[in-house]
Amino acid sequence: MFAKARLADLSIPELEQSRAAVLNTLASAQSRRGHQYAIERFIEWYFGILTPAESSAQIDAPDP
């Protein structure tokens, strides 16, 4: 699974409010789980874009 600690460390109140607003509108537990998963994956992807140094270091690594 992906980095739960990284998501937990986010201190962006708007992000948490938005996540809660979306999840609280869903009636079924299955829908909440699916949306929670998708939101977490999106956040991982989005914050991965914001750290290009890590990505470029992996891309520019020489082949063995």
Secondary structure, 3 states (H helix, E strand, C coil): CCCHHHHHCCCCHHHHHHHHHHHHCCCCHHHHHHHHHHHHHHHHHHHHHCCHHHHHHHHCCCCC
